[in-house]
Amino acid sequence: MAGIKLINISKSYKNKQILTSFSALINDGSFVLINGPSGSGKSTLLNIIGGIETPDSGEVIVDGKNIRGLRGRERVKLYQKYVGFIFQGFYLDPKLTIAENIALPGLFAKMKPADRKKRTAEISKILGITDSLGKYPAETAGGHAERACIARALFLSPRIILADEPTSNLDKENAEKVLKILQVFQEKTDTTIVVASHDESVRSFATKVITLGEANNENF
């Protein structure tokens, strides 16, 4: 399990202040919703937690490690061991099959081909997309592309899953299916799930809600 501590995080773009001295604690094994109006910094905060963006000031502590100072192999290890991303729009490489898309993290982690194939088969079976493995994204239907993105995020068994607006392009039924998959995975593995979303339906799945723009900074 991996807890996350955000301490006095500030971030601005082109003189526009997005986050100001923001602090919060995300406990191990929790399902956290980060919500707030458009432009409040939801995606920015998610990227800061995952090390994609660097705050102008403040500290990001993941499993007791300050990720702001990580470089080289230590930074790569963060993504491989701790963090899996589900990006907005469930992007898959259209030139790769579903199986190849799912296995990309294993390729970057230099897993053996046989191990990548085995892990792809295991996780696709769990998510019910075995029949789509040989297809290309444009050939899939019934929410299989979304499940493939989840499978890719879970491929290396990360301790933290960060999802950016995972329900924004889905109808109500498929949105609930995606959230349920994440919830079940979180409950079975104690993985920490952090979802940035303006969709209020996510709230019913969350164990904690962080609303940006409110005076909800936490003291440690």
N, C-alpha and C positions, 0 to 999 in steps of 0.2 A: 504494500500500500504506500501511497505517496501523498503527503499533505502539502498544501500550498499556502504560503504566507506572503501577502502583498503589503509593503510598508511604505507609506507616503509616496505613492506613485503619481508622477506628473508627466504629461505628454502634450505637446502642441505641434500643429502643422501650420506653417506659413503664418505665424503670429495668431493663430486661432487655438485657444486653449481647449483641449479635449478632456483631459483628466487633471485634477488638481488635488495633490496630497491625499490620494485615495488609499485606504487601507482595508484589508479584509482577510479573514482566515477561512480556508476551505479545508475541511477535515478529510482524513483518509476515508475512502470508501463512500463518499457522499455523492449525491446527484444534485448539482447546483445549477440553477437558472440565473443567468445574468441578463436582466432586461432593462428597458428604458426606451425613450423615444429615439427616433432616427437622429443620428449625429451625436448621441450621448457618449459614444466611445465603446460600445459593446465589442465590436470586432477588434478594435485597437487593443482593448484589455486582454482579449483572448490571445491575440498575437504576442503580446508582451509576456503572458504566462508561458507560452510555448517557445519563447526565445526568437521568434521571427522578427519582432521589433524590439528596440531598446528604449526604455523610458528615459526622459530627460533627467529625471532624478528619482530616487527611491530604490527600494530593494525588492527582488523577487526571490523567495526562498522555496525551493522544491526539495522535499525530503531532506531538509537540513542543509542544502547546498545553495549558495548564492549564484544564480545562473547568469547574472550580468557579467561576471568576469570569466565565463567559460570560453575557451578558444580551442580550435583544432579538434583533436580526438575527443576531448572532454565534451565538446559541444555535440559532436556526432553521437557520442554515447548517450547523451540526454535524449535525443530523438529515438534512438534504437531501444533504449531500456525503459524510458519513462513516458514518452509522449506519442500519441497517435492523433492525427488530424482528420476530421471530416469537414471538407471545405464547402462553402456555400455553392449550391447548384449541383452538388454531387458530380464533380468533373471526373470523367474517365478519358484516357487517351483513345481517341476513335480508331487509331491505327493498330491498337493492341486488342487481343481477345480479352474477354472477361477474366479468364485465368491469368493472363499475363499482367493485367492491371492489378489484380489482387496480390500477385507475387512480387510486385515492384519493391516494396520495402525489404524483402528478403534478398533481392538482387543487389540492392545498395548495401545491405549488411553482409554481402559476400557469403550467403548461405549456399550450400551445395545444391545443384539442380534437383537431386532426388529429395532433399529435405524441403525445398520450396514446393515441389509437386505434392508431397505428402501433406504439408501444412495447408496448401490451397484446397486440397480435397477435404481435409478435416473441417475447415472453417466454412467452406461452401455448403457442406452437408448440414452443419448447424443452422445456417441461415436459409436453407432451402433453395439454393441456386445452382445445384450440381448440373442440372440440364442446360444451363447457360454458359458453362465454362468455355466451350469451344466457339461461342458466338462473339461477334463484335458488339460494342455498346448500342449501335443503331439497330441491331437485330433483336435486342432484348425488349421485354415488355413486362407489365405486371409488377412494377417496382423492383425488378431485379437489378437495374443499374444502381439504385439507391442502396440496395443490400450489398452490392459489390463494393461500393465505396466504404461501407461499414466494415466489410470483411478486410479490405485493404488497411483500414485504420487499426484493426485488431490483429493483424497478421503476426506481429512480433510480440504479442501479448503485453502491450504497454501498460503501465500502472496508472496513466492518466489519458483520458480521451477528451479532446477539445472539439466541439462541434459548432460551426458557425452557421446560424440560421438553417438548421437541417430540415425544417418543415416549410420553408418559404415558398417553394415551387410545387408543393404537393397538395392533393385534395385531402379532405378531412380523414378519410379512411386510411390512406397510405401514410399520412402524417402520424396517425396514431400507431400504425404498425411499426414505423421507424422508432418512435419513442419507446414503444413496448420492448423492442429488441434491445435497445440501449439499457432500459431499466432492468430487464431480466439478466443481461450480461453483468451489469453492475452488482446486482444482488447475489449472483452466483460466484463472482470473483473478487468482490470488494474493490473493484477498479473505481477510481475517482472519475466521475463524468461531469464536465463543465460545458453547458450549452448557452451560447449567446443567441437570444431570440426576442423578438417583439411579440411572438405568438403566445397569447395568454393560456392556451391549452397545455403548454409545456409545464405550467405551474403545478398541475395535479400530479406530475411525475417527480417533481423536485423535493428533496429533503431540506433544501435551503434556497432562498431567493435573495439575490443581490440586485437592488434597483439603483442604477446609475442616475445621478442627478438629485438623489436624496441624501440627507445628512445621516448616512448609515455607516460611516467609518468606524472600525472596531479598534478597541484598545487591547494591547497584549500585555 
